[in-house]
Amino acid sequence: MTIDYLIIGRGLTGTFLSYYLLRAGKKILVIDDDKPCTASKVASGVINPVTGRRIVRTWRIEELLPFAFVAYKELGNELGINLVKQCSVLDFHPSLQMSEAFEKRLDEEPEYLHKTTSVDWKQYFNHYYGVGEISPCLLVDINPMLNRWRDNLQLGHNLLNENFSWDNCTVHDDHITYKHITAKKIIFCDGVTGVENPYFKNLPYAPNKGEAIIARIPGLSPDFIYKQGLSIVPWKDDLFWIGSSYEWNFTDVLPTAAFKEKVAQQLGYWLKNPFEIVDHLASVRPANMERRPFVGLHPKYRAVGILNGMGTKGCSLAPFFAKQLTDHLVEGKPIYADADVKRFEKTLAREMN
Ligand SMILES: Cc1cc2nc3c(=O)[nH]c(=O)nc-3n(C[C@H](O)[C@H](O)[C@H](O)COP(=O)(O)OP(=O)(O)OC[C@H]3O[C@@H](n4cnc5c(N)ncnc54)[C@H](O)[C@@H]3O)c2cc1C
């Protein structure tokens, strides 16, 4: 079997890369082992344009957010489901200081920061320092997208459900072979497993564990995302995703009793309505020290490529950089220098010697 591109992984990155390469008329095959708790399957699906204590714009959000909206709309149209909606994050200020900081930023950032609408949130939440609104934000329905795209790939005979192993792969100058498959290039969209990839393992990965609770909160509107330290995000049916943690030091990727207790306690203080915890999720974000993605071909081994390092922002970064990588592969267009993996040329040349 001879193809153009062999893609390893079918999370947010592999989904969009396979989508754009197929759209460009390329012959592809995706290999994915369908692990149950990958970063993409556990993510809440929020694209928030301003974050952090200083409430500042995230990297390149002016381009990424509108691009993501169109990308999810178009993929959704192809799959016959709606994958994205525009919504607001309601920022419940946790202290007087944060309330004042938000007020000050209102004038400086009128595009994304607003005073709240007239709903009296005191009916639903215990809060003392006011509520600000961040919009437009996007909320992506990730799991239906992953499932429907998997079915779509399967229908086109473009998917192998198995674990990719280097034992079966040989890299040549201008092609690779994997079992009976010959491909012009192999592109790794393997998320946190990428830290073990012999071609890219010296990239400055900094995997980050995150946990979330799934809970039923009767009476709470699913039209908003609620934030006060924790985020409460509409999940599916009458359920909400509540999280998350950010841990750099961890020994396993399992949900912990400590996180569940902490969330239950915080929700108890914050919510006026009762809630019922129905699930608890954990996964590892493919984060890195630079907080910029790894996109492009290996500077020395040109048959091997990567789309990884999406960290906490895969929902906005994956569609945009999958398209850039596709345009680079198909038309030779440049990748942004601060995302192109060739910025690590020296490190990457060293590691294979
Ligand atoms: C708790 C939590 C909440 C998050 N919330 C958000 C959010 O609201 N918004 C946002 O933008 N981002 C969020 N993120 C980050 C986001 O999930 C990631 O940036 C994104 O999912 C990374 O996608 P990926 O395709 O690179 O990796 P993954 O989702 O990990 O996909 C990699 C795929 O490759 C497969 N694979 C790996 N190795 C092999 C192999 N050897 N053989 C076969 N298959 C293989 C895996 O099974 C998997 O399917 C969150 C992450 C976590 C953990």
The ligand as a Tripos MOL2 file, in Angstrom:
@<TRIPOS>MOLECULE
LIG
   53    58     1     0     0
SMALL
NO_CHARGES

@<TRIPOS>ATOM
      1 C1         -8.2690   18.2920   31.9580 C.3       1 LIG1
      2 C2         -7.9370   18.9430   30.6410 C.ar      1 LIG1
      3 C3         -8.7180   19.9950   30.1800 C.ar      1 LIG1
      4 C4         -8.4200   20.6310   28.9840 C.ar      1 LIG1
      5 N1         -9.2480   21.6300   28.5350 N.ar      1 LIG1
      6 C5         -8.9520   22.2840   27.3840 C.ar      1 LIG1
      7 C6         -9.7960   23.3110   26.9070 C.ar      1 LIG1
      8 O1        -10.8470   23.6190   27.4800 O.2       1 LIG1
      9 N2         -9.4300   23.9740   25.7780 N.ar      1 LIG1
     10 C7         -8.2840   23.6680   25.0840 C.ar      1 LIG1
     11 O2         -7.9940   24.3110   24.0680 O.2       1 LIG1
     12 N3         -7.4970   22.6460   25.5020 N.ar      1 LIG1
     13 C8         -7.7840   21.9620   26.6280 C.ar      1 LIG1
     14 N4         -6.9840   20.9490   27.0660 N.ar      1 LIG1
     15 C9         -5.7590   20.6580   26.2790 C.3       1 LIG1
     16 C10        -6.1010   19.7940   25.0680 C.3       1 LIG1
     17 O3         -6.8160   18.6920   25.5210 O.3       1 LIG1
     18 C11        -4.8170   19.3550   24.3330 C.3       1 LIG1
     19 O4         -4.0610   20.4770   23.9550 O.3       1 LIG1
     20 C12        -5.1650   18.5620   23.0740 C.3       1 LIG1
     21 O5         -6.1820   17.6480   23.3140 O.3       1 LIG1
     22 C13        -3.9580   17.8250   22.5380 C.3       1 LIG1
     23 O6         -4.3750   17.0880   21.4110 O.3       1 LIG1
     24 P1         -3.4030   16.0800   20.6840 P.3       1 LIG1
     25 O7         -4.0750   15.6020   19.4580 O.co2     1 LIG1
     26 O8         -2.0610   16.7180   20.5420 O.co2     1 LIG1
     27 O9         -3.1730   14.8850   21.7280 O.3       1 LIG1
     28 P2         -4.1250   13.7020   22.2450 P.3       1 LIG1
     29 O10        -5.4810   14.1500   22.4900 O.co2     1 LIG1
     30 O11        -3.3900   13.0630   23.3710 O.co2     1 LIG1
     31 O12        -4.1690   12.6880   21.0110 O.3       1 LIG1
     32 C14        -3.1000   11.8280   20.7080 C.3       1 LIG1
     33 C15        -3.6700   10.5630   20.1020 C.3       1 LIG1
     34 O13        -2.5910    9.7370   19.6650 O.3       1 LIG1
     35 C16        -2.8250    8.4100   20.0650 C.3       1 LIG1
     36 N5         -1.5160    7.7650   20.1640 N.ar      1 LIG1
     37 C17        -0.4410    8.1710   20.8820 C.ar      1 LIG1
     38 N6          0.5870    7.3150   20.6920 N.ar      1 LIG1
     39 C18         0.1500    6.3530   19.8310 C.ar      1 LIG1
     40 C19         0.7440    5.1900   19.2530 C.ar      1 LIG1
     41 N7          2.0000    4.8460   19.5270 N.pl3     1 LIG1
     42 N8         -0.0110    4.4350   18.4290 N.ar      1 LIG1
     43 C20        -1.2780    4.7650   18.1330 C.ar      1 LIG1
     44 N9         -1.8940    5.8670   18.6520 N.ar      1 LIG1
     45 C21        -1.1810    6.6380   19.4910 C.ar      1 LIG1
     46 C22        -3.5470    8.5610   21.4170 C.3       1 LIG1
     47 O14        -4.2540    7.3950   21.7480 O.3       1 LIG1
     48 C23        -4.4610    9.7340   21.1040 C.3       1 LIG1
     49 O15        -5.6670    9.3170   20.5210 O.3       1 LIG1
     50 C24        -7.2880   20.2330   28.2250 C.ar      1 LIG1
     51 C25        -6.5390   19.1420   28.6660 C.ar      1 LIG1
     52 C26        -6.8590   18.5020   29.8470 C.ar      1 LIG1
     53 C27        -6.0390   17.3140   30.2950 C.3       1 LIG1
@<TRIPOS>BOND
     1     1     2 1
     2     2     3 ar
     3     2    52 ar
     4     3     4 ar
     5     4     5 ar
     6     4    50 ar
     7     5     6 ar
     8     6     7 ar
     9     6    13 1
    10     7     8 2
    11     7     9 ar
    12     9    10 ar
    13    10    11 2
    14    10    12 ar
    15    12    13 ar
    16    13    14 ar
    17    14    15 1
    18    14    50 ar
    19    15    16 1
    20    16    17 1
    21    16    18 1
    22    18    19 1
    23    18    20 1
    24    20    21 1
    25    20    22 1
    26    22    23 1
    27    23    24 1
    28    24    25 2
    29    24    26 1
    30    24    27 1
    31    27    28 1
    32    28    29 2
    33    28    30 1
    34    28    31 1
    35    31    32 1
    36    32    33 1
    37    33    34 1
    38    33    48 1
    39    34    35 1
    40    35    36 1
    41    35    46 1
    42    36    37 ar
    43    36    45 ar
    44    37    38 ar
    45    38    39 ar
    46    39    40 ar
    47    39    45 ar
    48    40    41 1
    49    40    42 ar
    50    42    43 ar
    51    43    44 ar
    52    44    45 ar
    53    46    47 1
    54    46    48 1
    55    48    49 1
    56    50    51 ar
    57    51    52 ar
    58    52    53 1
@<TRIPOS>SUBSTRUCTURE
     1 LIG1         1 GROUP 0 **** ****
